[in-house]
């Protein structure tokens, strides 16, 4: 029996391992010394090494939250459980290789590959029912969205910025016990946060934090795009002098050259997050989507004037590839 009081959203979770799972946890487990010999870090004094029982409890808690137990989420949840009511940042980090090896050697768990080097950890004796937090489908009633909009419109001045990560932001919102989110799982709230940013324009980003959309960088870019002017973000690593802003002919020529020479993440591909940097470093040009009439770079790259040069694909981890 494993009990956990989650400080971030005050959900009390008690997990009792059924006899079959309890018996299976020890049949193929490995010690920290064995894990070290299989490639994990030998510096154990600075790492937290959870037990198989703790991993099973963490995975089960993510099932309860309707969150698929991807490795990166499982790493966070294990540290949260270990912290209890304390600060999670005081808990040492976990070697991801150690955790994966531990899961692979537990007969109660099934490790399946995901995009890139990511993986998911599933319980063999449990059905699967997770919320797709990246889905564009909006199954929530309008009353929920009205409640969220009213909350941020009324509280935007008084409340501090929310964490920039979807998972951490959802935890804070659940902890605030908004009436419109009553009864929603953490997985659902993660999805609601995603939709609030990507489609509903209720939330946005500012300096890495989540803020009401009217205070976000995206809102400022929309206003700049309407006027056809550039948004100058303060970048301490940026060029000392302003660069010339790229026009449409520059965009076509430079983008074609970038894709023609790119080999990462694949031949003729480049991650969208690197496009502006490459314009600056290779061509000394500032690629400003707002000057060209768009508030988002992805919308600019989907303009019909670039259809013969590039197209955008989204990977399973939400990373955009040009």
C-alpha positions, 0 to 999 in steps of 0.5 A: 500500500502506497499513499501520496498527498500531492501538494500541487493539486491536493489529490490524495492517492492511495494505491494498493498493489494487487497480489499478482503485481506485488509478486511480479515486482521482484521477479526481474528487478535490478539493483542500482549496482546492476543498473550502473553496469548497464550504462547508468551514471555511477555517481549515486550520491547525487541521483535519486534511485526509486524502487520498483514499488515506487515506480509502480505507484507513480505509473498507477497515479498517472493512469488515475490522472489519465496521463500516458506515462511517458518517461519524461512525465514519469521522471517528474511524478517520481520526484513529486512523490518523493518530495511529498509536501516539500519542494520537488526541486530539493529531490535529486534528479533520476538517471533516465537510463536507470529508470528505463532499465528498471521498468524494462526489468519489471514483469508488471510493466510494459515499455513501448517506444515512442517518438525519438528516444521517448518511451511509455511505461504501461501496466500489463494488467490494466486497460488503457484510457488516456487523454490525448493532450495534443489533440486538436479536438475540443470536446468540452462545453462552452460553459467551461471555456466561458468560466476560464475566460472570466477567471483570467479576465478578472484575475489577470492583474492579481495573479502571478504568471503560470508555469510555462510547461503544460503539465506544471500549468495544469497542476497549478490550475487544478490546485486553484480549484476553479469551479469550471474545472471541477471533476476534471482529471489532470490529463483533461486539464493538460488538454484544456491548457493546450487548447487554451493556447493553441486554439481558444487564445485564452492563454499565451506565453510571455518570457517563458511563462503562461499568461492571459492572452492579452498580456502575451507575446503572441497578442503583441505579434498579432497587433504588430502583424496588423500594422506590418511592423517588426516585434523586437524581442530583447535577446542578449545573444542577438546581433549588436546592430539591427539586421535588415528585415527579410522580404518575400524574395529573401524568404524564398531564396534563403529558405530554399538554400537552408533546406537544400543544405540541411541534413538534420533532422533529415535530408532537406529538413529543418526544425521550425524553431531553427529557421529564424536563427539560420536566417540570422547566422547564414544570411544576416537577415531578420525573418519577421513574420509580423512584417510580412503580415503574420503573427506566427511563423508557421502561418508564414511558412504555409503561405501560398508563395512558399508552397513550391519550396516547403511544407510543414509536418508535425512530429508526434512530440509536437515538434514542427519540421519544415 
